[in-house]
Amino acid sequence: MARRLPRLSVSVLLVSESGNEKCSVSGRGRLVADILITPVHYILRFLWNATRGHRLAPWRSPYLRWRIETYTGIKMQSIGFLEFFGFTWRERVELFRFLKWTGEMERYARVKPKNP
């Protein structure tokens, strides 16, 4: 007999920047999914733009090779498949922090209008 897991209820409390308006959303609403997925959208956007022209072989992207060169000091010409993936594996935590930061900066750069 299979054991059923209890259903979890997710509650989110939103407060506007002014602090005046509050809205509570509970259950499996679209708002909760948007809050959880939004940073991933910005991460994927940065990776898509950074690998332009080299999406199937990101280690050939001049932009990413330049970023690795400035971060580590390894010359761009010597960065190949093994060096690229070795770097991404060693620095995965820092790279994820950088990608989260680019998402935050993207949200500041592309502010939604208050009165659409």
N, C-alpha and C positions, 0 to 999 in steps of 0.2 A: 504494500500500500504506500503510495507516494504521500509525502508530508507536504502540506501547503504552507507557504510562507505568508506571514501577515502582510496586508497592504500598508504601505507607508504613505502618510499624508505629508505633503510639503507645504509649508507656509512661508510666505515672503512678505515682509513689511517694507513698503517703499516710502521714502521721505523725500520731498522735493528739496532743492538747494536752499530755498528760503526757510524750509522747516515748517511751513504752515499746513501744507496738504499731506495727508497720509492716506494710503490705500493698502488694504490687506488683500492678498490673493492667495487662495489655498486650493489644493487639489492638483490636477494635472493640467493646469492652464497653459496657454501658449506663452504667457509672460515668463513663466519659470524656464521654459525651454529657451526663450530668447536670452535670458540672463546667463544661462549656462553655455550657450553656443556662441554668443557674440565674440568673445575673445578668440575663439578658434577661427572665426571668419577673418579677422584681421591678420592672424598668423598666416593663414593660407593665402591671403591677398599679398602679403609681403613676399612669401616664397614664390608665388606665381610671377610677381613682377621682377624679383631678383634673378630668376632663372630664364628670363625671356630669351628665346632663341636656342636655349640649351635645356629644355624641360626634361628630356629623357636622359640627359647626361649632365647633371648640375655641376659636376667637377670641372666641366669645360667652360662654365660661365665666367667671363672675365671679371664681372662684378664680384662674384663670390670668391674667386681666386684672389682678387685685390683685397677683399675684406680679411681673408685668412692671412695674406701676407702682412697686412698692417697689424693684425692681432698677434701673430706668432713670430714674424720675421723670416719665415720660409719664403724663398723667391717664387713668384708666380709661375715661372717656367718649369719649376720642379714639382709643382702640385699636380698629381695625377689621381687616379681612382683610389689607390690605397692610401695616399696621404690625405685625401679629402675625407674619406669615410673614417680613417683613423682619428683625424681631427674632430669630426662631428661626434664620434663615440666618446672620446676623451673629454670633450667640452660640452657634452649634451645638456648638463644642468645650466651652465652659463648661456648656452645658445637658447634654451627655453626661456630663461629670464630675459634675454635680449628680445626674443620674439614677443613676449608678453609686453615688454616696454614699447616696442613698435606699435602694438595694438593700442596701448594707452595714448601714445602720441598721435596716432591716426584719428582717434576719437576727438582729441583736442583740435586737430587740424580741420576736421570735417564736422563742425558743429551743426546740428540740425536746427532749422529755424524754429523759434518759439511759436509763431503764428503761421502755420502752413497755409 
